Amino acid sequence: MQYKLEVVVVPVSDVDRAKAFYVDQVGFALDVDHQPNDDFRVVQMTPNGSGCSVTIGKGMAKMEPGSLTGLQLSVGDIEAAHAELAGRGVPVSSVQHHDGTGFVDGPGGDYNSFFFFDDPDGNGWAVQQSPLVKAAEAAGA
């Protein structure tokens, strides 16, 4: 039996503002924007290369906007990803690594190079360098 994570619901206060952030700034692909009535709206977006989408909307989640932390994206090149998102106006931290006592500035190699950003509501994201993603990119996957 396979279990594949398909969607993560991210709680936001302003759907249009969050959609603009994730699509226009972060660069997620817009898959769905459906609003059958005033009480329900679903906006589904997918990071490039991901098998899992992010959904925001109205009438979907009971979480408070900005209460979700620990979301993580993996990339093959942390410096290139950092430059891309910073260039798109995403408020990213510096590239950091964990030295055993906490995060300090500078890359730390595969699986230990990160940067962080929050969406407009304060939902927290980490971006991590992964050799698996780098290998998949090199293979054209």
C-alpha contacts under 8 A as a table, 3 or more apart, distances in Angstrom:
res1	aa1	res2	aa2	distance
5	L	8	V	7.95
5	L	51	G	7.70
5	L	52	C	5.97
6	E	51	G	6.71
6	E	52	C	4.55
6	E	53	S	6.09
7	V	52	C	5.41
7	V	53	S	4.68
7	V	54	V	5.50
7	V	55	T	6.57
8	V	52	C	7.43
8	V	53	S	6.37
8	V	54	V	4.95
8	V	55	T	6.09
9	V	54	V	5.90
9	V	55	T	4.73
9	V	56	I	5.92
9	V	61	A	7.14
10	V	54	V	6.77
10	V	55	T	6.08
10	V	56	I	5.41
10	V	65	P	7.83
10	V	68	L	6.72
10	V	123	N	7.53
11	P	56	I	6.29
11	P	57	G	7.61
11	P	61	A	6.56
11	P	63	M	5.95
11	P	64	E	6.16
11	P	65	P	4.51
11	P	66	G	6.35
11	P	67	S	7.19
11	P	68	L	7.17
11	P	123	N	7.84
12	V	15	V	6.38
12	V	18	A	6.78
12	V	56	I	6.65
12	V	57	G	7.31
12	V	64	E	7.57
12	V	65	P	4.36
12	V	66	G	6.45
12	V	121	D	6.08
13	S	65	P	5.51
13	S	121	D	6.87
14	D	17	R	5.43
14	D	18	A	6.18
15	V	18	A	5.16
15	V	19	K	5.93
15	V	56	I	6.69
15	V	57	G	5.72
15	V	58	K	7.34
16	D	19	K	5.03
16	D	20	A	6.16
17	R	20	A	5.22
17	R	21	F	6.28
17	R	120	P	7.73
18	A	21	F	5.01
18	A	22	Y	6.16
18	A	56	I	7.77
18	A	119	D	7.29
18	A	120	P	6.75
19	K	22	Y	5.30
19	K	23	V	5.87
19	K	24	D	7.86
19	K	43	V	7.45
19	K	56	I	7.77
20	A	23	V	5.33
20	A	24	D	5.21
20	A	25	Q	7.01
21	F	24	D	5.63
21	F	25	Q	5.05
21	F	26	V	6.34
21	F	119	D	7.19
21	F	120	P	7.56
22	Y	25	Q	5.82
22	Y	26	V	4.83
22	Y	27	G	6.14
22	Y	28	F	5.72
22	Y	45	M	7.76
22	Y	119	D	7.99
23	V	26	V	5.88
23	V	27	G	4.76
23	V	28	F	4.71
23	V	29	A	6.15
23	V	30	L	6.50
23	V	45	M	7.44
24	D	27	G	5.55
24	D	28	F	7.64
24	D	88	R	7.96
25	Q	85	L	7.13
25	Q	88	R	5.16
25	Q	89	G	6.29
25	Q	90	V	6.15
26	V	85	L	6.21
26	V	88	R	7.08
26	V	90	V	6.72
27	G	47	P	7.08
27	G	48	N	7.72
28	F	45	M	5.74
28	F	46	T	5.19
28	F	47	P	4.46
28	F	48	N	6.31
29	A	45	M	5.30
29	A	46	T	5.15
29	A	47	P	6.30
29	A	48	N	6.95
30	L	33	D	7.63
30	L	43	V	7.66
30	L	44	Q	6.33
30	L	45	M	4.53
30	L	46	T	6.71
31	D	43	V	7.51
31	D	44	Q	5.39
31	D	45	M	5.25
31	D	46	T	6.99
32	V	42	V	7.15
32	V	43	V	5.28
32	V	44	Q	4.96
32	V	45	M	7.03
33	D	41	R	7.29
33	D	42	V	5.77
33	D	43	V	4.35
33	D	44	Q	6.62
34	H	41	R	5.63
34	H	42	V	5.37
34	H	43	V	6.50
35	Q	38	D	7.20
35	Q	40	F	5.87
35	Q	41	R	4.20
35	Q	42	V	6.48
36	P	40	F	6.62
36	P	41	R	6.96
37	N	40	F	5.75
37	N	41	R	7.46
38	D	41	R	7.68
39	D	58	K	6.60
39	D	59	G	6.02
40	F	57	G	7.26
40	F	58	K	5.01
40	F	59	G	4.89
40	F	60	M	7.30
41	R	57	G	4.99
41	R	58	K	4.87
41	R	59	G	6.85
41	R	60	M	7.92
42	V	55	T	6.75
42	V	56	I	6.10
42	V	57	G	4.55
42	V	58	K	6.65
42	V	60	M	7.68
43	V	55	T	5.51
43	V	56	I	5.28
43	V	57	G	5.68
44	Q	53	S	6.52
44	Q	54	V	5.71
44	Q	55	T	4.33
44	Q	56	I	6.54
45	M	53	S	5.52
45	M	54	V	5.27
45	M	55	T	6.28
46	T	50	S	6.51
46	T	51	G	7.78
46	T	52	C	6.59
46	T	53	S	4.31
46	T	54	V	6.05
47	P	50	S	5.39
47	P	52	C	7.77
47	P	53	S	6.84
50	S	53	S	7.21
56	I	60	M	7.95
57	G	60	M	6.36
58	K	61	A	7.75
63	M	67	S	6.69
64	E	67	S	5.52
65	P	68	L	7.75
65	P	121	D	6.00
65	P	122	G	7.68
65	P	123	N	7.49
66	G	69	T	7.92
66	G	119	D	7.95
66	G	121	D	4.63
66	G	122	G	4.37
66	G	123	N	4.30
66	G	124	G	7.73
67	S	122	G	7.26
67	S	123	N	5.97
68	L	71	L	7.55
68	L	123	N	4.96
68	L	124	G	6.43
69	T	123	N	5.47
69	T	124	G	4.32
69	T	125	W	6.50
70	G	124	G	6.03
70	G	125	W	5.94
70	G	126	A	6.77
71	L	124	G	6.35
71	L	125	W	4.74
71	L	126	A	6.20
72	Q	125	W	5.55
72	Q	126	A	4.68
72	Q	127	V	5.64
72	Q	128	Q	7.15
73	L	125	W	7.53
73	L	126	A	6.30
73	L	127	V	4.76
73	L	128	Q	6.28
74	S	127	V	5.68
74	S	128	Q	4.83
74	S	129	Q	5.74
74	S	130	S	5.90
74	S	133	V	6.83
75	V	78	I	6.27
75	V	81	A	7.04
75	V	127	V	7.03
75	V	128	Q	6.14
75	V	129	Q	4.97
75	V	130	S	5.74
75	V	133	V	5.70
75	V	134	K	6.92
76	G	129	Q	5.49
76	G	130	S	5.38
76	G	131	P	6.00
76	G	132	L	7.35
76	G	133	V	4.85
76	G	134	K	3.81
76	G	135	A	7.59
76	G	137	E	7.34
77	D	80	A	5.47
77	D	81	A	6.24
77	D	129	Q	6.02
77	D	130	S	7.83
77	D	134	K	6.97
78	I	81	A	5.15
78	I	82	H	5.98
78	I	95	V	7.57
78	I	113	S	6.82
78	I	114	F	7.03
78	I	115	F	7.94
78	I	127	V	7.61
78	I	128	Q	6.81
78	I	129	Q	5.22
79	E	82	H	5.04
79	E	83	A	6.14
79	E	95	V	7.45
80	A	83	A	5.13
80	A	84	E	6.09
81	A	84	E	5.06
81	A	85	L	6.19
82	H	85	L	5.45
82	H	86	A	5.98
82	H	92	V	7.30
82	H	95	V	7.40
82	H	115	F	7.23
83	A	86	A	5.19
83	A	87	G	5.87
84	E	87	G	5.11
84	E	88	R	6.34
85	L	88	R	4.99
85	L	89	G	6.49
85	L	90	V	5.36
85	L	92	V	7.30
86	A	89	G	5.18
86	A	90	V	5.17
86	A	91	P	6.53
86	A	92	V	6.17
87	G	90	V	7.38
90	V	117	F	7.30
91	P	117	F	5.90
91	P	118	D	7.29
92	V	115	F	6.63
92	V	116	F	5.61
92	V	117	F	4.74
92	V	118	D	7.88
93	S	115	F	5.48
93	S	116	F	5.24
93	S	117	F	6.35
94	S	105	D	6.59
94	S	106	G	7.62
94	S	115	F	5.91
94	S	116	F	7.73
95	V	105	D	6.09
95	V	106	G	5.47
95	V	107	P	5.89
95	V	113	S	6.64
95	V	114	F	5.53
95	V	115	F	4.74
96	Q	103	F	6.05
96	Q	104	V	5.37
96	Q	105	D	4.34
96	Q	106	G	4.73
96	Q	107	P	5.38
96	Q	108	G	7.14
96	Q	113	S	5.72
96	Q	114	F	5.21
96	Q	115	F	5.96
97	H	103	F	5.31
97	H	104	V	5.61
97	H	105	D	6.47
97	H	106	G	6.22
97	H	107	P	5.55
97	H	108	G	4.94
97	H	112	N	5.29
97	H	113	S	4.91
97	H	114	F	6.05
98	H	101	T	6.97
98	H	102	G	5.24
98	H	103	F	4.29
98	H	104	V	6.20
98	H	108	G	7.38
98	H	112	N	6.48
98	H	113	S	7.91
99	D	102	G	5.86
99	D	103	F	6.36
99	D	104	V	6.82
106	G	113	S	7.74
107	P	112	N	7.25
107	P	113	S	4.85
107	P	114	F	7.31
108	G	111	Y	7.92
108	G	112	N	4.95
108	G	113	S	4.90
109	G	112	N	5.43
109	G	113	S	5.62
109	G	129	Q	7.53
110	D	113	S	6.24
110	D	129	Q	5.42
110	D	130	S	5.41
110	D	131	P	6.08
111	Y	128	Q	6.33
111	Y	129	Q	5.53
111	Y	130	S	5.44
111	Y	131	P	7.70
112	N	128	Q	7.11
112	N	129	Q	7.03
113	S	128	Q	5.71
113	S	129	Q	5.53
114	F	126	A	6.52
114	F	127	V	5.33
114	F	128	Q	4.55
114	F	129	Q	6.57
115	F	126	A	5.84
115	F	127	V	5.36
115	F	128	Q	6.96
116	F	124	G	7.42
116	F	125	W	5.66
116	F	126	A	4.50
116	F	127	V	6.17
117	F	124	G	6.12
117	F	125	W	5.34
117	F	126	A	6.60
118	D	121	D	7.42
118	D	122	G	4.99
118	D	123	N	5.33
118	D	124	G	4.55
118	D	125	W	5.88
119	D	122	G	5.25
119	D	123	N	5.43
119	D	124	G	6.79
119	D	125	W	7.91
120	P	123	N	7.60
129	Q	133	V	7.97
130	S	133	V	5.44
130	S	134	K	6.50
131	P	134	K	4.87
131	P	135	A	6.03
132	L	135	A	5.13
132	L	136	A	6.18
133	V	136	A	5.02
133	V	137	E	6.09
134	K	137	E	5.13
134	K	138	A	6.20
135	A	138	A	5.05
135	A	139	A	6.17
136	A	139	A	5.04
136	A	140	G	6.22
136	A	141	A	5.09
137	E	140	G	5.04
137	E	141	A	5.64
138	A	141	A	7.58
